[in-house]
Amino acid sequence: MLKIRLMGKTNDIKWYRKILDRDKRVRVTEHSEILPLGNSRRFFRGYSQVERADGKP
């Protein structure tokens, strides 16, 4: 299992999450909510947990 931290603008985070969801090589187990990055109003962060789709370690 990997936990991936995504940082950037909200549209960029949503765009990359869609790529992860569509990729047949990985299975997404969780997406966190998108939160502000520190005190920034422009940049945000989110987390995604993924596993290999074939079940191998």
N, C-alpha and C positions, 0 to 999 in steps of 0.2 A: 504494500500500500504506500502511496505517495501522497503527501499533502503539499499542494502547489499554492504559493501565494501569488496572486495577481494584483498588480498595481498599475494605476493609470486612470484615465477618464472612464466614466461609467459605461459609455458606449463601447469602448475598447474592451472592457472586462466582459460585457455581455456578448460581444462578438467572439471572443476567444472561448467563452463557455460553450457557445454553440458548436464551435469546432471540436471541442472535447466531447460533447454529447454525440456528435455524428461519427467520430472516429471509431471504427470497429475493432481496433487493437486494444482499446482501453474501455473499462467500465467505470463510469462515474458513480461513486457511492454517495457523494454529498457535495452540495454547493452552499456556502455560507451566504449570509446577506452581505450586501455591499455597504461598507462603512467608510467614513471620511478617513483620510490618511493624516493623522495628527490634527493640526488645526487648519488644514488646507480646505478651501472650498472648491478647489479645482480638481484635486487628485483624490482617488479612493482606493480601497483595497478590498479584496475578497479572497476566499480560500476555496479550493476544490480538492476533494479526495478522490483518487483514482486507483484502480487495480488493473492488472493485466486481464484481458478478456479471456485468454486461454487458460487461466487458473494456475499457471506455473508460478513458482516463487521468484 
